[in-house]
Amino acid sequence: MWDNALHYFYEAANMGSMRLASDKIGVAVSSISRQIAQLEQQMGVALIERGRRSIRLTEAGEHTLEFYRHQIADREALMNRLQELREVKTGRVDLAVGEGFLGNAFTAIIDGFHARNPGMTLSVTSCASSEIVRMVLDDEAHIGMILHTTNEPKIRTRATAAQPLMVLCAPDHPAARMGSIDLATLAEFDLCLPPKGFRIRTMLNEAERREQIWLEAKMVTTSLLMMREMAKAGRMVTILPAFSAQTELDQGLLVARPLIATELEHTTISLIHRVGRQLDGGPARLLAILEAKLKSWSNWKHPETP
């Protein structure tokens, strides 16, 4: 009622008469007059001078007209702001990913997103999969990217992509001449692996127990960059999903060979967010981009892989 009355008053004041306002908004003159009278009664003060053919505002009417104009402007500003958010022009996106995702391919995604959405602020946190799940659950991250999957019931897996663990080595390493490598063969090489607690190491340990073959790491590091660098140096091999070393593989600095072991051949990467969290604007747009990228990673195959 209040909004309608203010709207009728505004149109009558702008048009200079109730008749012209009636023609513009398609409401009977009597309805406009009645709404203005009720508005004056609620305010306890006259808004227009009576006894005139045209509308002349009282001082209270001038203040009310100015108030409503500001209200219209504020409403338009709000709608424009919401439209900008829907079009991903402004806002914030919080993303949590494993370190293995942080390569040139991922950087290209982020750079392209910023180029198309220069008003967006993007926060990227790199941590272990368990911490990524926690951040998504606690709304510290809109989106998470993890190795493998999670059984957490409050997490929705938006997309998955097959990304088996691979043996990565230099092109002149003996492993590079093999079509595939099993755990027994892998155990003969000097290995650079992540420490216990990392998802990759946990998966390897499970495979070791199943096959009763034990791997001994010559070097342990929390840095996936160091793992790639040690493999490139030529003496050691490492175990990573192919996407974690896509740049080096594309440049021929590393080669990838399938690791033949139950479950390790069927590992995935997953794109996750919290169940019930509405993702609009920037988060929704980035989620769609990452979902499409996962499909390309799933289909990716290095040209030298047999």
C-alpha positions in Angstrom: 0.0 0.0 0.0 2.8 2.5 1.0 4.8 1.8 -2.2 1.7 2.1 -4.4 0.7 5.4 -2.7 4.2 6.9 -3.1 4.3 5.8 -6.7 0.9 7.5 -7.5 2.0 10.6 -5.6 5.3 10.7 -7.5 3.6 10.4 -10.9 1.0 13.0 -10.1 3.7 15.4 -8.9 5.9 14.8 -12.0 3.0 15.1 -14.5 1.5 18.1 -12.7 -2.1 16.7 -12.5 -3.8 13.5 -11.4 -5.5 13.3 -14.8 -2.2 13.2 -16.7 -0.9 10.7 -14.1 -4.0 8.6 -14.7 -3.4 8.5 -18.4 0.2 7.5 -18.0 -0.1 4.7 -15.5 -3.6 3.5 -16.4 -5.2 4.0 -13.0 -8.4 5.9 -12.4 -8.1 9.4 -11.1 -10.2 8.5 -8.1 -7.8 5.7 -7.1 -4.8 8.1 -7.3 -6.6 10.7 -5.3 -7.6 8.1 -2.7 -4.1 6.7 -2.4 -2.6 10.2 -1.9 -5.2 11.0 0.7 -4.4 7.8 2.6 -0.6 8.6 2.3 -1.3 12.0 3.8 -3.3 10.5 6.6 -0.5 8.0 7.5 2.1 10.8 7.5 -0.1 13.2 9.3 0.6 16.1 7.0 -0.7 17.5 3.7 1.4 16.8 0.6 -0.5 18.8 -2.0 -2.4 22.1 -1.8 -6.1 21.5 -2.2 -8.4 23.6 -4.4 -6.1 23.8 -7.5 -6.6 22.3 -10.9 -2.9 21.4 -11.1 -0.7 19.8 -8.5 1.2 22.1 -6.2 3.3 20.5 -3.5 3.5 21.6 0.1 6.9 21.7 1.8 6.2 18.2 3.1 5.3 17.2 -0.4 8.6 18.5 -1.7 10.5 16.4 0.9 8.4 13.3 0.2 9.0 13.7 -3.6 12.8 14.1 -3.0 12.7 11.0 -0.7 11.0 8.9 -3.3 13.4 10.1 -6.1 16.3 9.0 -4.0 14.5 5.7 -3.3 14.1 5.1 -7.0 17.8 5.9 -7.7 18.9 3.6 -4.9 16.8 0.8 -6.2 18.2 1.3 -9.7 21.7 1.3 -8.3 21.0 -2.0 -6.5 19.5 -3.6 -9.6 22.5 -2.5 -11.6 24.8 -4.0 -9.0 23.0 -7.3 -9.0 23.1 -7.3 -12.8 26.8 -6.8 -12.7 27.1 -9.7 -10.3 25.0 -11.9 -12.5 27.2 -11.0 -15.5 30.3 -11.8 -13.4 31.7 -8.2 -13.7 32.3 -7.8 -9.9 32.5 -9.9 -6.8 34.8 -12.5 -5.3 35.6 -16.1 -5.9 37.4 -18.3 -3.3 39.0 -21.4 -4.8 40.9 -24.2 -3.0 43.0 -26.7 -5.0 45.7 -29.2 -4.6 49.3 -28.1 -5.5 49.2 -30.5 -8.4 46.8 -28.3 -10.2 49.1 -25.3 -10.1 50.7 -25.3 -13.5 50.7 -23.4 -16.7 47.4 -24.9 -17.7 45.7 -23.8 -14.5 47.4 -20.4 -14.7 45.9 -20.0 -18.2 42.4 -20.7 -16.9 42.8 -18.1 -14.1 44.3 -15.5 -16.5 41.5 -16.0 -19.0 38.9 -15.7 -16.3 40.4 -12.4 -15.1 40.7 -11.0 -18.6 36.9 -11.6 -19.2 36.0 -10.4 -15.7 38.4 -7.6 -14.6 36.2 -6.6 -11.7 36.4 -10.0 -10.0 38.7 -10.7 -7.1 39.9 -14.3 -7.1 41.5 -16.0 -4.1 43.4 -19.3 -4.7 44.5 -21.5 -1.8 46.7 -24.6 -2.3 46.5 -27.3 0.3 45.9 -31.0 0.9 42.6 -32.6 -0.2 41.3 -33.1 3.4 41.9 -29.3 4.0 40.1 -28.4 0.8 37.1 -30.5 1.8 37.0 -28.7 5.2 37.3 -25.2 3.5 34.4 -26.0 1.2 32.3 -27.3 4.1 33.0 -24.2 6.2 32.3 -21.9 3.2 35.9 -20.6 3.2 36.0 -21.7 -0.5 33.2 -21.6 -3.1 34.8 -24.4 -5.1 37.4 -27.1 -4.5 39.5 -29.3 -6.8 40.8 -32.5 -5.2 42.5 -35.7 -6.2 40.2 -38.7 -6.1 36.7 -38.3 -4.5 35.2 -37.7 -1.1 32.4 -39.5 0.8 31.4 -36.4 2.8 27.6 -36.3 2.5 27.5 -32.4 2.6 29.8 -32.2 -0.4 28.5 -32.3 -3.9 30.9 -33.6 -6.6 30.0 -31.4 -9.6 32.3 -33.2 -12.0 35.0 -35.9 -12.1 37.6 -36.8 -14.6 39.7 -39.9 -14.9 43.3 -39.1 -14.1 45.3 -42.2 -13.2 48.6 -41.9 -11.4 51.5 -42.1 -13.8 55.2 -42.8 -13.6 57.0 -39.6 -14.7 60.6 -39.7 -15.7 63.2 -38.1 -18.0 63.2 -39.1 -21.7 66.5 -40.9 -21.3 65.6 -42.8 -18.1 65.3 -46.6 -18.4 61.6 -46.3 -17.4 60.9 -44.3 -20.5 61.6 -47.3 -22.7 58.9 -49.3 -21.0 55.3 -49.4 -22.2 53.9 -49.7 -18.6 55.3 -50.2 -15.1 54.1 -52.4 -12.3 54.9 -51.9 -8.6 57.6 -54.6 -8.6 59.4 -52.8 -11.4 58.8 -49.4 -9.8 60.5 -50.6 -6.6 63.7 -51.0 -8.5 64.0 -47.3 -9.4 65.1 -44.4 -7.2 61.9 -42.7 -6.2 61.0 -39.1 -5.3 57.6 -39.2 -3.5 55.4 -37.0 -1.3 55.3 -37.7 2.5 52.8 -39.7 4.3 49.5 -37.9 4.6 49.5 -36.7 1.0 46.7 -38.3 -1.0 49.1 -39.7 -3.6 51.3 -41.4 -0.9 48.2 -42.8 0.8 47.0 -44.3 -2.5 50.4 -45.8 -3.1 50.6 -47.2 0.4 47.2 -48.9 -0.1 48.5 -50.4 -3.4 51.7 -51.6 -1.7 49.7 -53.4 1.0 47.4 -55.1 -1.5 50.3 -56.4 -3.6 52.8 -56.9 -0.7 55.4 -54.9 -2.6 57.0 -52.0 -0.7 58.4 -48.8 -2.2 61.3 -47.0 -0.6 61.6 -43.3 -1.5 65.1 -42.0 -1.9 63.7 -38.5 -1.6 60.6 -37.2 0.2 59.2 -33.7 -0.5 56.0 -31.8 0.0 56.7 -29.9 -3.2 55.2 -31.3 -6.4 57.5 -28.8 -8.2 60.5 -30.5 -6.6 59.1 -33.9 -7.6 58.9 -32.8 -11.2 62.4 -31.2 -11.1 64.0 -34.4 -9.7 62.4 -36.5 -12.4 63.6 -34.0 -15.1 67.2 -34.3 -13.7 67.2 -37.9 -14.8 68.2 -40.1 -11.8 64.8 -40.4 -10.1 61.2 -41.1 -11.2 58.1 -39.8 -9.5 54.4 -40.6 -9.3 51.8 -37.9 -10.3 48.7 -37.5 -12.4 49.6 -36.4 -15.9 47.9 -33.0 -15.5 50.4 -32.1 -12.7 53.2 -32.1 -15.2 51.3 -31.2 -18.4 53.7 -28.4 -19.4 56.8 -30.6 -19.0 55.1 -33.5 -20.9 54.1 -31.2 -23.7 57.6 -29.8 -23.9 59.2 -33.3 -23.9 61.1 -32.7 -20.7 59.2 -35.6 -19.0 57.5 -38.7 -20.3 54.5 -40.5 -18.6 54.2 -44.2 -18.4 51.1 -46.0 -17.0 51.4 -47.4 -13.5 49.8 -50.9 -13.4 48.3 -51.4 -10.0 44.7 -52.0 -8.8 42.8 -48.8 -8.1 45.7 -46.6 -9.2 44.6 -47.0 -12.8 41.2 -45.6 -11.9 41.9 -42.5 -9.9 40.1 -39.3 -10.6 40.1 -35.6 -9.9 36.9 -34.0 -8.6 35.4 -30.6 -8.7 33.4 -30.0 -5.5 31.2 -27.5 -3.7 29.0 -27.6 -0.6 25.5 -29.0 -0.9 22.9 -26.3 -0.6 25.3 -23.4 -1.3 23.9 -21.2 -4.1 26.7 -20.3 -6.5 25.8 -17.3 -8.6 27.8 -14.8 -10.7 31.6 -15.3 -10.6 31.6 -18.6 -8.6 29.1 -20.1 -11.0 31.0 -18.9 -14.1 34.3 -20.2 -12.9 32.7 -23.5 -11.9 31.4 -24.0 -15.4 34.9 -23.2 -16.9 36.6 -25.7 -14.6 34.0 -28.3 -15.3 34.7 -28.0 -19.0 38.5 -28.1 -18.3 38.1 -31.3 -16.4 36.6 -33.0 -19.5 39.7 -32.0 -21.5 42.0 -33.3 -18.8 40.1 -36.6 -18.8 40.6 -36.9 -22.6 44.2 -35.8 -22.5 46.9 -38.2 -23.6 50.5 -37.4 -24.2 51.5 -38.2 -27.8 54.5 -40.3 -26.7 52.4 -42.5 -24.4 52.0 -45.9 -26.0 
